[in-house]
Amino acid sequence: MKRLFFIALFFSAQSYAGDCVYLEVVGVQAQSGNVLVQVRANKKNDEGNHYVPWKNLGSHDSKAVKSYQSIAQQAIATGNQVMLRFAGNVSCYDTDYATTPIAFRLYK
């Protein structure tokens, strides 16, 4: 019974994940509290420009932030697309300094 509960919990958590795919990473900012990444979105705004929001990769205490920062720097160097996965629904096109991703993927 416990296994069934944990399996159901796992899949319900996965169903709320929000994936945001971006054309490229255009900036990385490390500051005293956290690391930010600026990304160019696939979608354009009313003026015809791509959205370029800042997203929080996490605090320096986070176990994942070094890996995320490394992926962001690699994305800048290669110009590859990236995807940020969030635990809940987020706006992919708005700057968000509070919400941190649960995964960061690099695409060729």
N, C-alpha and C positions, 0 to 999 in steps of 0.2 A: 504494500500500500504506500509506503514511504517513497519507493522508487517511482511509482506512478505520479505522485504529487510533485516530485522534483522534475520529472520529465515534462509535466504539464506547465510547471512554473517556467522552465527553460524556454519552451516554445511560445508561451504567452509573452515573455520578455522580448523574444526575438521579433514577434509580430508588431511590436511598437517601435522598432528601430527605424530611424529616418536616414536615408542615404542621400548625401549631397555630392554630386559629381561636378568637378570644376575643370576648366580648360588648362589652367596652369597655376602654379604658385608664383606670385609676383613679389612677395616680401615676407621676411621673418623678423620678428622683434623679440629679443630676450630682454626682460626687465626684472626688477627685483622680486616680484611676486610670481610671475608666470611667463609663458612663452606664447606669443601670438603669431598667427600666420595670415597673410593677406592673399586671397585667391581671386582669380578671374572666372566668373560664372559663365555657364553656357547661355544663359538668358540675357536679353538686352532690356534696358529700361525704356521709358517713354522717349528719351532723347536719342535713342539708338546706340547708346554706349553699354558695354557689358558691365554688369554689377561687379564691384571689387570689394566685397566685405572683408572685415577682419574677423577671425575666429580664434577662440582661446584653445590652445593645445593642452593646457594644464599647468599646474603649479610645479615648481622645481622639486617638491616633495613627491610628486607622482612618479610611480615606477615606469610609466610609459612615456613620459615627456621627452626623455633623451632619444628614444627610438622615433617618436613623432617628429622631433626637430631634425633628426638625421634624414628622415624621409622627405621632409620639406626642403632641406638643402639640396638633396639629390634631385628633387623635382625642379628646383630652380636651375640647376646645372644642366639638366637634360631637356627641360621644356615639356615634360610629360604631364598627362592628366592625372588628377588625384581624386580620391573619394574620401569624404569624412562621414563616418557613421555615428549617429547620435542615438541615445537610448530612447528618446521620445521624439515627438514632432517638433521640428524647429524650422525656422525660415532659412532656407539656404542662401537667400539674397540679402539678408540684413546682417549688419555687424552685431556680433554677440560676444561680449566679454565674459559672460558668466558660464554658459554651457560648454562642457568639454566633451570631446568625442570619445567613443568607446573603441573605435578602430580608425586607422588611417591607411589607405591603400594607394599605391602608385601604379599607374597604367603606362604601358609603352605606346 
